[in-house]
Amino acid sequence: MLAIRMSRHGAKKRPFFHIVLADSRSPRDGRFIEKLGTYNPLLPREHAQRITLDKERIAHWLQAGAQPSDRVAKFLAEAELMKPRERREQTKKPQPKAKAQERMKAAAAAAGEGKEEAAAS
């Protein structure tokens, strides 16, 4: 499967990315088929050279079935090469587990009852 994704270049603490077409099984910074653009996150958002894209080649590869990564899809949507993706749901991993949520609800209910009794007095 073909993927349009970013490949990291640049020095330590000075990131610079190439937007490349690669086989999805190849390493992030490894072998790629074609270079399709660049992304320099250190430049201000309005700078013309922050994101450069070869729009004709990207359109060709999208028609051929290449799948962009989430970040590249966002860049392509801004360049109007594809429609914006829907945001994915956040994972529930950082939330407390079921028993902890029950304890929190019970504590909140007990605190609510305590306030009602104090207001009635």
Number of C-alpha atoms within 10 A of each C-alpha: 9 19 22 27 26 24 21 16 13 11 8 6 6 10 13 17 18 21 23 24 25 24 18 15 10 12 11 15 14 10 14 20 12 12 19 20 18 20 21 19 14 10 12 10 11 8 9 9 14 15 19 16 18 12 15 10 15 21 14 11 18 16 10 10 11 20 18 22 13 14 12 18 19 17 19 19 14 12 14 11 16 14 12 13 10 6 7 7 6 7 7 8 7 7 9 11 10 9 9 11 12 12 11 13 12 12 12 12 12 12 11 11 12 11 11 11 9 8 8 6 5
